[in-house]
Amino acid sequence: MSEKQKYTPGVMKYIEEAKKFLIQREEHIARIKKLKFDTIAVHGLYTAEEALNQNQGAVIEPLYLSTAQAYRDSDEMEAALAHLIPTWCYTRFANPTTYYLEWVLGLLEGYKTGYDTSCVVTASGMAAIMLAVDSFLVKQNQGPERINFVSSIQIYGGTFQHFSVRKMKERGIEVRWVHDQEDIEEWKAKIDENTRFLFSEAPSNPQQAFCDVKTVSDLAHSWEIPFIIDSTCATPALMRPIAYGADIVIHSLTKSITSGGLAMGGALISRKPIITKIKNDNPLFKESFAEYIKFFPYRDNGPAASPMNALFALNDLRTLRSKMDFLSQNSQKVAEFLSQHPRVYQVDYLGLPTFPLHALAKRYMKLVDSDDGKGNEIYRYGHLLSFRVDGPPQNARKAFDNFKIILRAGDLGRIKSIATIPAISTHLQQGEEAREKADVPPQMIRLCVGAEDPHDIIADLDQALCSL
């Protein structure tokens, strides 16, 4: 049955109007893609025309707190709920403010990669991870299928818990851990015909593990499976994994992207199309995975982001490139100081030439649209680092308790410097054996360097360490 035979003339009228709108929107996106990273981050897809014609001249994107959208008549409602025209309908499904954030994040993650992208914003980073992996962990036949996926063990403690408990213990899905994610041979050894995806976090929290993103992506694709990467600590200002073949990128927006510390959120950005051998009747599943997630699993599971949080994230995002440049420079100075301190036996920071993964990280971690004066982008490594205090674990706790400026919290990515001891906080539930395999010793202090004068942070670290 043709579209015109299936729907009433009133519905068809709305569909034709939507087609014209979408053509104009695609033309606008094409123009936006020609702009620089900073300009896209500041403006996104919110135009002066929209501000003047729809939003009473509001310069900043409006905050829509309404839980639902009203429709002009039954024909528009039918067209909208059948996904035949653009709509937001209900804030559990979507929201105009959240759309603004999704559009700009998709554009920034796809910037200069050569790929189109789609994005869905969630209530938290963990919600984004759950949505990213669950669609691949479905049975494809009636027989006994031993589903597995391969993940680096050097991941955030909450992700480890989700994989080891929610997936492996509760659902019987095997997680095959890679202990040295920079070793491609270890990745190869863990994959078989029942592997559904590869997962990495790079740079990892807290130990700064890293993988060869392109090589792991190529390996995944040789098995017709996607590579999913949590790139929270890099942000699209320093690395856009899609450029190297990654299929799906995860962010905890709560961290560096929303450094102001007033909002929670997550994001799933997918390349168009992704690589997967999973059979799914919905064409969006491969062609625009994030849109598929938003229209279906997201709608049904309800991990919607708050519009207020979306607006906070959108506003913090506008200065992402300059912010990550500044915070990375501060972190470099702090890491260099700590690497020479007699009370510290190891500093984990990708920016240190002595760090074992420095050369690997240099292939990927560069400040977007920067120039060293010779036409090359400048290397920047983010504002998360860890250091290990000499002596027993009590020494780390004593130094930690003596911080005067640095805040003690299980958070990271803030504009203020924040520290934690992962073994007793973010990675506590992981257990001692798993922490040992993931290289998270009790002597480790994780430090996210903020925008304070780095000399003040160095002085605070020095006095705390010298108290030992």
SEKENU-647639 format. One line per field, with one value per residue (C-alpha): residue number from 1; residue in one letter; x, y, z. Coordinates in steps of 0.5 Angstrom, whole numbers, plus 500, padded with zeros to 3 digits. Example, Ala and Ser with C-alpha at 12.3 -4.5 7.8 and 13.67 -1.06 7.14 Angstrom:
BEGIN
num (1, 2)
residuo (a, s)
x (525, 527)
y (491, 498)
z (516, 514)
***
This chain:
BEGIN
num (1, 2, 3, 4, 5, 6, 7, 8, 9, 10, 11, 12, 13, 14, 15, 16, 17, 18, 19, 20, 21, 22, 23, 24, 25, 26, 27, 28, 29, 30, 31, 32, 33, 34, 35, 36, 37, 38, 39, 40, 41, 42, 43, 44, 45, 46, 47, 48, 49, 50, 51, 52, 53, 54, 55, 56, 57, 58, 59, 60, 61, 62, 63, 64, 65, 66, 67, 68, 69, 70, 71, 72, 73, 74, 75, 76, 77, 78, 79, 80, 81, 82, 83, 84, 85, 86, 87, 88, 89, 90, 91, 92, 93, 94, 95, 96, 97, 98, 99, 100, 101, 102, 103, 104, 105, 106, 107, 108, 109, 110, 111, 112, 113, 114, 115, 116, 117, 118, 119, 120, 121, 122, 123, 124, 125, 126, 127, 128, 129, 130, 131, 132, 133, 134, 135, 136, 137, 138, 139, 140, 141, 142, 143, 144, 145, 146, 147, 148, 149, 150, 151, 152, 153, 154, 155, 156, 157, 158, 159, 160, 161, 162, 163, 164, 165, 166, 167, 168, 169, 170, 171, 172, 173, 174, 175, 176, 177, 178, 179, 180, 181, 182, 183, 184, 185, 186, 187, 188, 189, 190, 191, 192, 193, 194, 195, 196, 197, 198, 199, 200, 201, 202, 203, 204, 205, 206, 207, 208, 209, 210, 211, 212, 213, 214, 215, 216, 217, 218, 219, 220, 221, 222, 223, 224, 225, 226, 227, 228, 229, 230, 231, 232, 233, 234, 235, 236, 237, 238, 239, 240, 241, 242, 243, 244, 245, 246, 247, 248, 249, 250, 251, 252, 253, 254, 255, 256, 257, 258, 259, 260, 261, 262, 263, 264, 265, 266, 267, 268, 269, 270, 271, 272, 273, 274, 275, 276, 277, 278, 279, 280, 281, 282, 283, 284, 285, 286, 287, 288, 289, 290, 291, 292, 293, 294, 295, 296, 297, 298, 299, 300, 301, 302, 303, 304, 305, 306, 307, 308, 309, 310, 311, 312, 313, 314, 315, 316, 317, 318, 319, 320, 321, 322, 323, 324, 325, 326, 327, 328, 329, 330, 331, 332, 333, 334, 335, 336, 337, 338, 339, 340, 341, 342, 343, 344, 345, 346, 347, 348, 349, 350, 351, 352, 353, 354, 355, 356, 357, 358, 359, 360, 361, 362, 363, 364, 365, 366, 367, 368, 369, 370, 371, 372, 373, 374, 375, 376, 377, 378, 379, 380, 381, 382, 383, 384, 385, 386, 387, 388, 389, 390, 391, 392, 393, 394, 395, 396, 397, 398, 399, 400, 401, 402, 403, 404, 405, 406, 407, 408, 409, 410, 411, 412, 413, 414, 415, 416, 417, 418, 419, 420, 421, 422, 423, 424, 425, 426, 427, 428, 429, 430, 431, 432, 433, 434, 435, 436, 437, 438, 439, 440, 441, 442, 443, 444, 445, 446, 447, 448, 449, 450, 451, 452, 453, 454, 455, 456, 457, 458, 459, 460, 461, 462, 463, 464, 465, 466, 467, 468)
residuo (m, s, e, k, q, k, y, t, p, g, v, m, k, y, i, e, e, a, k, k, f, l, i, q, r, e, e, h, i, a, r, i, k, k, l, k, f, d, t, i, a, v, h, g, l, y, t, a, e, e, a, l, n, q, n, q, g, a, v, i, e, p, l, y, l, s, t, a, q, a, y, r, d, s, d, e, m, e, a, a, l, a, h, l, i, p, t, w, c, y, t, r, f, a, n, p, t, t, y, y, l, e, w, v, l, g, l, l, e, g, y, k, t, g, y, d, t, s, c, v, v, t, a, s, g, m, a, a, i, m, l, a, v, d, s, f, l, v, k, q, n, q, g, p, e, r, i, n, f, v, s, s, i, q, i, y, g, g, t, f, q, h, f, s, v, r, k, m, k, e, r, g, i, e, v, r, w, v, h, d, q, e, d, i, e, e, w, k, a, k, i, d, e, n, t, r, f, l, f, s, e, a, p, s, n, p, q, q, a, f, c, d, v, k, t, v, s, d, l, a, h, s, w, e, i, p, f, i, i, d, s, t, c, a, t, p, a, l, m, r, p, i, a, y, g, a, d, i, v, i, h, s, l, t, k, s, i, t, s, g, g, l, a, m, g, g, a, l, i, s, r, k, p, i, i, t, k, i, k, n, d, n, p, l, f, k, e, s, f, a, e, y, i, k, f, f, p, y, r, d, n, g, p, a, a, s, p, m, n, a, l, f, a, l, n, d, l, r, t, l, r, s, k, m, d, f, l, s, q, n, s, q, k, v, a, e, f, l, s, q, h, p, r, v, y, q, v, d, y, l, g, l, p, t, f, p, l, h, a, l, a, k, r, y, m, k, l, v, d, s, d, d, g, k, g, n, e, i, y, r, y, g, h, l, l, s, f, r, v, d, g, p, p, q, n, a, r, k, a, f, d, n, f, k, i, i, l, r, a, g, d, l, g, r, i, k, s, i, a, t, i, p, a, i, s, t, h, l, q, q, g, e, e, a, r, e, k, a, d, v, p, p, q, m, i, r, l, c, v, g, a, e, d, p, h, d, i, i, a, d, l, d, q, a, l, c, s, l)
x (500, 503, 504, 498, 493, 495, 494, 489, 490, 491, 496, 500, 499, 504, 508, 509, 511, 516, 519, 520, 523, 528, 531, 532, 535, 540, 542, 543, 547, 551, 553, 554, 559, 564, 565, 570, 570, 569, 563, 559, 560, 558, 552, 550, 544, 540, 540, 538, 532, 529, 531, 527, 521, 520, 523, 522, 529, 532, 539, 541, 537, 530, 529, 523, 520, 514, 513, 509, 508, 501, 498, 494, 489, 489, 492, 499, 498, 498, 504, 508, 507, 508, 515, 513, 515, 519, 516, 518, 512, 514, 520, 521, 522, 525, 525, 527, 532, 535, 535, 539, 545, 544, 545, 551, 555, 553, 557, 563, 564, 564, 568, 573, 572, 569, 563, 556, 553, 547, 547, 542, 543, 541, 540, 547, 554, 552, 545, 549, 553, 547, 543, 550, 551, 544, 542, 547, 546, 540, 539, 539, 537, 533, 539, 544, 548, 554, 554, 560, 563, 570, 572, 578, 579, 581, 575, 571, 568, 561, 562, 566, 560, 555, 559, 561, 554, 549, 551, 555, 552, 545, 544, 550, 553, 560, 565, 572, 577, 583, 588, 593, 589, 595, 596, 592, 594, 590, 584, 585, 585, 579, 574, 570, 564, 559, 563, 558, 562, 569, 569, 574, 575, 581, 584, 582, 579, 584, 590, 590, 590, 590, 589, 591, 584, 584, 587, 582, 577, 580, 580, 572, 570, 574, 569, 563, 562, 562, 568, 565, 569, 568, 572, 569, 576, 578, 572, 571, 576, 582, 580, 574, 575, 570, 575, 579, 574, 570, 563, 560, 563, 560, 561, 559, 557, 557, 565, 569, 564, 559, 565, 561, 559, 551, 548, 548, 548, 551, 551, 551, 554, 554, 557, 553, 553, 556, 558, 555, 552, 546, 540, 535, 529, 529, 534, 536, 539, 545, 544, 543, 544, 543, 537, 534, 536, 532, 526, 525, 530, 530, 523, 521, 526, 526, 533, 531, 536, 533, 532, 535, 541, 541, 541, 547, 551, 550, 552, 558, 560, 561, 568, 570, 576, 579, 577, 581, 587, 587, 586, 591, 596, 595, 595, 602, 605, 602, 604, 611, 612, 609, 614, 620, 617, 620, 614, 611, 613, 609, 605, 600, 599, 599, 603, 609, 614, 616, 609, 609, 603, 605, 608, 601, 597, 601, 597, 590, 590, 591, 587, 582, 584, 590, 597, 604, 606, 608, 601, 601, 596, 598, 598, 594, 592, 586, 586, 585, 592, 593, 599, 602, 604, 610, 610, 603, 596, 596, 601, 596, 590, 594, 596, 589, 586, 591, 589, 587, 585, 584, 577, 576, 570, 568, 567, 572, 572, 570, 573, 575, 581, 578, 581, 579, 582, 579, 580, 576, 571, 570, 573, 571, 566, 570, 574, 581, 583, 579, 583, 589, 588, 586, 592, 588, 593, 590, 596, 593, 590, 586, 587, 583, 586, 582, 582, 586, 593, 597, 602, 597, 595, 602, 603, 597, 600, 607, 605, 600, 606, 611, 606, 608)
y (500, 507, 512, 516, 511, 509, 516, 521, 528, 532, 527, 528, 535, 535, 530, 535, 541, 536, 534, 542, 543, 537, 540, 547, 544, 539, 545, 549, 543, 543, 550, 549, 544, 549, 553, 552, 548, 554, 557, 550, 549, 557, 557, 549, 549, 555, 560, 568, 566, 561, 566, 572, 568, 563, 565, 573, 574, 570, 570, 563, 557, 557, 552, 548, 545, 543, 535, 535, 538, 539, 538, 542, 536, 529, 529, 532, 528, 521, 524, 525, 519, 515, 518, 521, 529, 532, 532, 532, 529, 528, 529, 522, 521, 528, 535, 541, 544, 537, 537, 543, 539, 533, 537, 540, 534, 530, 536, 536, 529, 528, 535, 533, 526, 525, 522, 524, 522, 522, 523, 522, 525, 521, 522, 520, 517, 510, 511, 512, 506, 501, 504, 503, 496, 493, 493, 488, 483, 480, 473, 472, 464, 459, 455, 456, 462, 464, 471, 475, 482, 484, 490, 493, 492, 499, 503, 507, 503, 504, 501, 495, 494, 494, 489, 484, 484, 487, 483, 477, 475, 477, 476, 470, 474, 473, 479, 478, 483, 485, 487, 491, 495, 497, 490, 488, 481, 481, 484, 479, 473, 474, 475, 469, 469, 470, 477, 482, 488, 491, 496, 501, 507, 512, 515, 511, 513, 513, 510, 513, 507, 508, 503, 504, 507, 505, 498, 496, 499, 495, 489, 490, 491, 485, 481, 485, 488, 495, 498, 503, 507, 512, 518, 522, 524, 527, 530, 532, 538, 533, 527, 524, 517, 516, 519, 513, 508, 508, 506, 509, 514, 515, 521, 523, 530, 531, 531, 536, 538, 540, 542, 547, 542, 544, 538, 531, 527, 522, 522, 517, 519, 514, 514, 513, 507, 503, 496, 490, 483, 484, 483, 488, 490, 497, 500, 506, 500, 501, 507, 512, 508, 514, 515, 508, 508, 515, 513, 506, 503, 510, 511, 505, 505, 512, 514, 521, 527, 533, 539, 544, 539, 539, 547, 547, 542, 546, 553, 550, 546, 553, 554, 547, 547, 553, 550, 544, 547, 551, 545, 541, 546, 546, 539, 538, 543, 539, 532, 535, 537, 531, 527, 530, 529, 525, 522, 520, 514, 514, 519, 517, 522, 521, 528, 526, 523, 518, 515, 508, 510, 517, 516, 512, 518, 523, 519, 521, 527, 533, 540, 541, 547, 549, 551, 550, 555, 550, 548, 542, 541, 542, 536, 536, 531, 533, 534, 528, 525, 520, 519, 514, 516, 512, 508, 504, 506, 510, 515, 516, 517, 522, 526, 526, 529, 534, 538, 545, 547, 541, 538, 531, 528, 522, 527, 529, 534, 540, 547, 546, 541, 535, 529, 522, 515, 511, 504, 507, 511, 510, 503, 500, 496, 493, 489, 488, 483, 486, 493, 489, 487, 494, 497, 501, 500, 503, 508, 512, 519, 521, 528, 532, 539, 545, 552, 555, 558, 551, 554, 554, 547, 545, 548, 545, 538, 540, 541, 535, 531, 534, 532, 525)
z (500, 498, 503, 500, 500, 507, 510, 510, 506, 512, 515, 508, 508, 515, 511, 505, 510, 514, 507, 506, 513, 513, 506, 509, 515, 511, 507, 514, 517, 510, 512, 519, 517, 514, 520, 525, 532, 536, 532, 532, 539, 540, 536, 534, 530, 533, 528, 528, 524, 529, 535, 531, 528, 534, 540, 541, 539, 545, 544, 548, 546, 550, 556, 555, 561, 559, 559, 553, 546, 543, 536, 532, 530, 530, 523, 526, 532, 527, 523, 529, 533, 527, 526, 519, 521, 526, 533, 541, 543, 551, 555, 556, 548, 547, 548, 544, 549, 549, 541, 541, 545, 541, 535, 537, 540, 534, 530, 534, 535, 527, 526, 520, 521, 514, 517, 519, 526, 530, 538, 543, 550, 556, 564, 565, 562, 565, 562, 555, 556, 558, 551, 547, 549, 550, 543, 541, 547, 544, 542, 534, 534, 538, 540, 546, 544, 548, 547, 549, 549, 550, 554, 557, 564, 565, 565, 570, 576, 575, 568, 571, 575, 570, 565, 571, 575, 571, 564, 566, 573, 572, 565, 563, 558, 558, 559, 556, 560, 556, 561, 557, 552, 548, 546, 540, 540, 547, 543, 538, 542, 546, 540, 537, 532, 538, 540, 539, 540, 543, 548, 551, 555, 553, 556, 562, 569, 573, 570, 564, 560, 552, 546, 539, 536, 529, 530, 535, 530, 524, 528, 530, 523, 521, 525, 523, 530, 532, 537, 542, 546, 552, 550, 556, 559, 552, 549, 542, 543, 544, 540, 536, 535, 529, 525, 526, 525, 532, 531, 537, 542, 549, 554, 561, 560, 567, 567, 563, 558, 563, 568, 572, 576, 576, 571, 570, 563, 558, 551, 545, 538, 533, 526, 520, 519, 524, 523, 526, 524, 529, 525, 526, 522, 523, 518, 523, 527, 522, 518, 524, 531, 536, 532, 533, 540, 541, 538, 540, 546, 549, 549, 552, 558, 560, 561, 559, 560, 564, 560, 565, 565, 557, 558, 563, 559, 552, 555, 558, 552, 548, 550, 550, 546, 550, 556, 555, 552, 559, 563, 560, 560, 568, 568, 565, 570, 576, 573, 571, 579, 581, 577, 581, 588, 593, 596, 589, 586, 580, 576, 571, 565, 558, 557, 560, 555, 561, 561, 557, 553, 551, 544, 543, 546, 541, 535, 537, 543, 539, 540, 535, 530, 534, 530, 533, 528, 523, 521, 526, 531, 538, 543, 549, 554, 558, 566, 569, 572, 578, 582, 587, 594, 596, 602, 605, 603, 610, 607, 601, 605, 610, 604, 601, 608, 608, 602, 603, 596, 592, 594, 596, 592, 587, 582, 576, 570, 574, 573, 581, 582, 585, 588, 590, 592, 587, 591, 597, 592, 585, 584, 591, 589, 583, 589, 591, 585, 580, 582, 582, 575, 573, 576, 581, 588, 594, 594, 588, 588, 582, 581, 576, 575, 575, 572, 579, 578, 577, 582, 588, 586, 586, 593, 596, 593, 596, 603, 603, 601, 605, 611, 611)
***
